[in-house]
Amino acid sequence: MALAKLGVVVLDCPDPRSLAGFYAEVLGGTVEGDDDWIDLKAPDGQALAFQAAPGYVPPAWPAPDDSQQFHLDLVVDDLDAAEKEVLALGAEPLDAADRSRTWRVYADPAGHPFCLCAG
């Protein structure tokens, strides 16, 4: 028997409302909360939360001597189309040049790495 169940993944960031808006555009869903804590409820029932973190410093990618902290894998039907959309929303490519792979790495507007993965 499990001791607990996972509630939600929480991303620290300088501006929770802005970062939740980015992921709402990528994943869909609704955004609610205040300036310090925002919940994103995706249409499939999954959720992400965003917490204000004064002094937030984004992880480095790649950084063999530093931790990337965590990253999200986002499954998409069309890598090229999804890439175009996330870049238009403010994502930055980190490791997306190799078009033969089934995944590409980006940073969200707060610097968290995430992957677009072919579904």
C-alpha positions in Angstrom: 0.0 0.0 0.0 1.3 3.4 -0.9 2.0 5.9 1.8 0.9 8.9 -0.3 -0.3 9.9 -3.7 1.1 12.6 -6.0 -0.8 15.8 -5.7 0.7 18.2 -8.2 4.1 19.1 -9.7 5.0 22.6 -8.7 7.4 24.8 -10.7 9.2 27.7 -8.9 9.3 30.8 -11.0 9.5 34.6 -10.8 6.0 35.2 -12.3 3.5 32.3 -11.7 0.6 33.9 -13.7 2.8 34.4 -16.8 4.4 31.0 -16.7 1.0 29.3 -16.1 -0.3 31.2 -19.1 2.5 29.8 -21.2 1.7 26.2 -20.2 -2.0 26.8 -20.6 -1.4 27.8 -24.2 0.7 24.6 -24.7 -1.5 22.2 -22.8 -4.9 23.8 -22.7 -6.8 24.1 -19.5 -7.8 26.7 -17.0 -5.6 28.9 -14.8 -6.7 30.1 -11.3 -4.9 31.5 -8.2 -3.2 34.6 -6.9 0.1 36.3 -7.5 2.0 33.8 -5.4 0.4 30.5 -6.4 -1.3 29.5 -9.7 -3.0 26.2 -10.5 -3.3 25.0 -14.1 -5.9 22.3 -14.7 -5.4 20.6 -18.0 -8.3 19.2 -20.0 -7.1 15.6 -19.4 -7.4 16.1 -15.6 -3.7 16.5 -14.9 -2.4 19.6 -13.2 0.6 21.8 -12.7 1.1 24.5 -10.1 3.4 27.6 -10.3 4.8 29.2 -7.1 6.5 32.6 -6.8 10.1 32.2 -5.9 12.0 35.4 -5.1 15.6 35.1 -6.3 14.7 32.3 -8.7 17.6 31.2 -10.9 16.8 28.9 -13.9 18.6 25.6 -14.3 21.4 25.4 -16.9 21.2 23.0 -19.9 23.3 21.1 -20.5 25.3 21.3 -17.3 27.2 18.2 -16.4 28.4 19.8 -13.2 25.0 21.2 -12.2 21.5 19.8 -11.8 18.8 20.5 -14.3 16.4 20.0 -11.3 13.7 18.3 -13.4 12.1 18.6 -16.8 8.7 17.9 -18.4 8.2 15.6 -21.4 5.3 16.8 -23.5 4.0 14.4 -26.1 2.9 15.9 -29.4 1.6 14.6 -32.7 3.9 16.8 -34.9 7.3 17.9 -33.6 7.7 20.7 -36.2 4.3 22.2 -35.7 4.6 22.0 -31.9 8.1 23.6 -32.0 6.8 26.5 -34.1 4.0 27.1 -31.5 6.1 26.9 -28.4 8.7 29.2 -29.9 6.0 31.7 -30.7 4.9 31.5 -27.1 8.3 32.4 -25.8 10.2 29.1 -25.4 13.9 29.0 -26.3 15.6 26.0 -28.0 18.2 24.3 -25.9 18.9 21.1 -27.9 16.6 21.0 -30.9 19.0 20.9 -33.9 19.1 17.1 -34.4 15.9 16.5 -36.5 16.5 12.7 -36.6 15.6 12.3 -32.9 12.1 11.8 -31.6 12.5 14.6 -29.0 13.7 18.2 -28.8 14.7 20.2 -25.7 13.5 23.8 -25.0 13.3 26.2 -22.0 10.1 27.7 -21.0 10.0 31.5 -20.4 11.3 31.1 -16.8 14.1 28.8 -18.0 12.8 25.4 -17.0 13.8 22.7 -19.5 11.1 20.7 -21.2 11.0 18.2 -24.1 8.7 17.9 -27.0 8.4 14.2 -27.7 6.9 12.5 -30.8 3.7 10.7 -29.8 
